[in-house]
Amino acid sequence: VGWVDSSFRYSRTSGIADAAMVRAAAACVRGGSQRDAAKAAAATYIELGADSSHVGPIAAGRGWDFLHGHMEDTPLADGDIVHIELTPRIAGYSARLMRCAVVGTPSAELVRAAETLRELQDRQIAAMQPGAVAHDVDAILRQGVIDTGLRTSFDNISGYTLGFYAQAGPRTSDFTRIFHPGAAWRLEANMVFHMYASAQGASYSETVLVTDKGPERLTRLPRTLIINH
C-alpha cells in the first residue's frame, strides 16, 4: 500500500476513533457498565466503515497501572473513572485514542492531574519534529510527570509505532520503534505513532503523524476529562 493510501486510512480511522470515543464515553453513567461503552464503540466502528475488530481496552479504576484491565459488568457509580482506549482499523491500519470518562463530579486533584498531564503531553507532541531524537521526546513527558509529582516512577514507554495490524497475530501493538530513555533513533516525516500518558487517574493518548512541517494530531477530540454528571 502506498503512503497516500495509508495516510488516508490513518486520517479516516482517526476520525472514527474520535466519534466512537464520544459515544463510548457517553455510555459511562451511573448504573451503566464498561460493556455499554464497548458496545457503543463497536457499533460506531461498523457504522462508520472500520474493520470488524477488537474495540480496545476499557477498564474502570484509579491510578495508571490498570489501564489494560479486564472489562467488568459491575454497575458504575459516582467517583468511578473509566479509561477508554479505542483501536479502530481500516484495511488493517489502526488509529488509537485514549480518554477517561468520570462518573459524577471529579475531585479537584483529578482535575489538576488531568490539566498537568495534558500540558506535558502537548509539549511532548510539539517536540515530534523530523530529526528529533526519540529519547529527548520521551524525556519531556517522563521527567515532567516525575518533576510535577504526578508519579514517583515512570516504568512504561510513552509511545510506539502505528502501522498495519493483521486480524490475527501475537502482538496487539507495534513496538518496532518505541519512546523510552534508551531510544536513540530519530523521527522522520510520515512516521505515525500512538503517544500516551497517564497518572493519578487521568489518561490521554493521540495518534500523531510526523510531517515535514512538524507533528499533526490525527485524533482531534478535545483533550479534557469527559465528565458525566
N, C-alpha and C positions, 0 to 999 in steps of 0.2 A: 504494500500500500504506500503510495507517495505521500510526502509531507502535507500537501494541500488537502488530500482526502482525510488523513488522520487529524489534521488541525481542525477541520470541520466537525469531525466526530467528537473531539475533546470539547469544543465550544458548545455543541448541541447537548452533549451528555452533562456538561456543567450546568446548563440551563435546566435540565431535568432534575438534577440534584437540588438546585435551588427550589424548584416548585414542589418536589417531594418533601423537602425539609419543612416548608411552610405547612403542608398538610399533616405530616407526621407529628410535628410539634403541637399542632392544634388539638391532636387527639390525647395529649398528655394532660388530663384534667382529673379532678377529684373523682374517684370511683372508676376511672379508666385504667388501662393497663399498658405495659410496654408492647404487648401483642397488638393492641389497637393502633399504636404508632407504626408498627411494622406493616400491618395490613394497608394502612393509608399510603405508605411509601411504595409498597409493591404495586398497588393499583395505579399509582401515578406513573411508575416506570412503564408499565404496559400501555397505559392510555397515551403517553406522550412519545412512544416509539423506542424505548430502550429494550435491551435483550431481557429474556426471562432468566433471571439470575439471583444470586444471594442479595438480600436487601442491604446488609451491613450490620455491624454490632449496635445493639440497643440495650442499654443497661441503666438501672436506677441505683443511686447511692451517693456517696460523698468521697472526696479525695481525688486521686488520679489513677490509682493502680487497679481499678475495677472496670476501666473503660471497655474492655473486651469481655465483660462478664456475660453470663447466660441470661437469655430473656426469661422473665418470670410472668406469672399471671396474677401476682399479688396486686390488689387494687391500690392505685396511687392515692396519696394523702398529702395534706399541706406539709410543705417542707421538703418533699421529695424532689430530687434533681435527676432528670432523665437525660443521659448522654446519648445522642443520636449521631452515628456515623453512617452516612449513606454512600454506596459504592455502585451507582448505576453504570451500565456498559452499553455501548452501541457497537455492534460487529466486533465485540471483544475489547474495545478501547474504553477505559474507565476514567471517570472523574470521581473525586471524593470530596466530601464536605462534612464537617462536624460542628454541631452546636449543642447547647444544653437547654432544656426546657424546664422551667421551675414551676412547681405547683404551689400556688399561693404567693404570698409576698416574700421576696428573697431577703435574707439578712443583709445588714449593712456590710458585713465582712465579705460576703459573696459578691456583692456589687463592686466593692473596691478591688477584690481579686480579679474579677472579670475585666474591669477597666484597665488595670495594670497589665494583665496578660495580653489584652488586645493591643495596647500601646507597644509592648515589647515585640510582639509578633509583627506588627505593622513596620517597625524598624527593621526587623529581620527580612521581611519580604522586600522592602525598599532596597536592601543591600544585594539582592539577587541580580546583579548585573553580569553581562558576559565578561569573563576573565576573573571574576571573584573566586577566591579560594573557599572551598566548602567549609573548612573548619572555622574560618573567620565569620561566615554567615551563621553557622551553628552557634558560635560563642555569644552572639548578640542576645539570643533568647536564653541559652543555657546559663550564662553568667548573670544575665539580668534577672532571671527568676530567682536565683540564689541571693543576689545582692539586695533585692527588694523584700526578701523574707517569704516569698510565696512557697518556696520549698527549701528544705535543708540539704537535699541532694537532687541530682538530675541524672537518673540512671538509664534513660532511654535515648533514642535518637530524636532529632527534631524534624526530619523529613526524609522522603525517599522517592525513587523514580516512579513515574506513572507511565504505563505503556500498554501493550497488548496482553490480555488475560484470557487464556483458554478456558472453556467451560469446566474442564476437569484438570487438576494438576496438584502438585504437592505444596504450592505456595499460594497464599491469598494476597500477598504483596510482592512488589518487585524491588529487591534490595541491591540491584546492580550498582546503584550509587546511593549512598546514604549520608546524611549530615550528622557528624559526630566529631569529637576533638581530634581524632587522628586522620580525618579525611583531607588529603592533600590535592585532590583533583579540582579542576577549575570548571566553572559553569560556562556553558556555550549556548548561543542562540538556538531556539527550537527545542531545548530540553523542557520537559514538563515534570512537575513534582507535586507530591502531596505534602504540604507543610502543616504540622500540627503542634498544638500547645495545650497543656492542661495543668491546673494547680488549684488546690483548695476548693474543689467542686466545680470550677469553671473550665470550659473547654471550647477551643476554636480550631478549625482547620480549613484549608483552602486548596484548591487546585490552581497552581501557578505556572504560567508559561514564561520562559525567559526569551525575550526578543532582543533584536539589535539595539533597541531604544531603552531596554530595561525590562523589569518584570511586569507582567499583566495578570491580574487576578481573574481567572475564567469563571470561578464561582463568585457571585456578586451579591449574595444575600447580605443584608446589614449585619455588621459584626457586633451584636449586642446579645445580652441574655434574652431568652424568649420566655416571657412571664405570662402564665395563665392563672388569673385571679379566680 
